[in-house]
Amino acid sequence: MENKKFTVTDDLLASKEQRFLNFIIDILIVYVIEITIGTTLNIIGDLTNSYAASNWVTSLSPIENFFFGLIILFFYYGLTEMYFSRTFAKYFTKTLVVKHDGSKPNMKSIIIRTVSRLIPLEPFSFLIAARGWHDTLSVTYVVKKHEFIAKKKLLDPSDEIVV
């Protein structure tokens, strides 16, 4: 029997609708995290009568607030995709980030993927092509989880898929 290697094919790729929903949900989550951090610092300041942190939060300029959001975005995407191969939105849409051979992306790929998201207009790149810039630059794919697992098991039933 010939030993075939698994490769991600176009039929496994997440749809544009799934990708757009991932984007919207993840941005909302990043926004909620940002608001939660600011609110928590304000509450701690009120409870301890130490207003340095809360004054810092309320005095952020729009540009500083934007960069604070970028830092949160970087950690959110980096940590969730590094450890789980998916963000919270990808759990909801049943999608997953993988390498071309179906393996879990390594740290370098996730860092490239996360930094690539900071390119202006990058969020709209997946509307033009099947894969966004953060996918192509990091050589990763966002696939439909259940179809991916089924196809991978079909090719090699003994392969244990950790997702």
Rosetta blueprint (number, residue, H / E / L):
1 M L
2 E L
3 N L
4 K L
5 K L
6 F L
7 T L
8 V L
9 T L
10 D H
11 D H
12 L H
13 L E
14 A L
15 S L
16 K H
17 E H
18 Q H
19 R H
20 F H
21 L H
22 N H
23 F H
24 I H
25 I H
26 D H
27 I H
28 L H
29 I H
30 V H
31 Y H
32 V H
33 I H
34 E H
35 I H
36 T H
37 I H
38 G H
39 T H
40 T H
41 L H
42 N H
43 I H
44 I H
45 G H
46 D H
47 L H
48 T H
49 N L
50 S L
51 Y L
52 A H
53 A H
54 S H
55 N H
56 W H
57 V H
58 T H
59 S L
60 L L
61 S L
62 P H
63 I H
64 E H
65 N H
66 F H
67 F H
68 F H
69 G H
70 L H
71 I H
72 I H
73 L H
74 F H
75 F H
76 Y H
77 Y H
78 G H
79 L H
80 T H
81 E H
82 M H
83 Y H
84 F H
85 S L
86 R L
87 T L
88 F H
89 A H
90 K H
91 Y H
92 F H
93 T H
94 K L
95 T E
96 L E
97 V E
98 V E
99 K E
100 H L
101 D L
102 G L
103 S L
104 K L
105 P L
106 N L
107 M H
108 K H
109 S H
110 I H
111 I H
112 I H
113 R H
114 T H
115 V H
116 S H
117 R L
118 L L
119 I L
120 P L
121 L L
122 E H
123 P H
124 F H
125 S H
126 F H
127 L H
128 I H
129 A L
130 A L
131 R L
132 G L
133 W H
134 H H
135 D H
136 T H
137 L H
138 S H
139 V L
140 T E
141 Y E
142 V E
143 V E
144 K E
145 K H
146 H H
147 E H
148 F H
149 I H
150 A H
151 K H
152 K H
153 K H
154 L H
155 L H
156 D L
157 P L
158 S L
159 D L
160 E L
161 I L
162 V L
163 V L
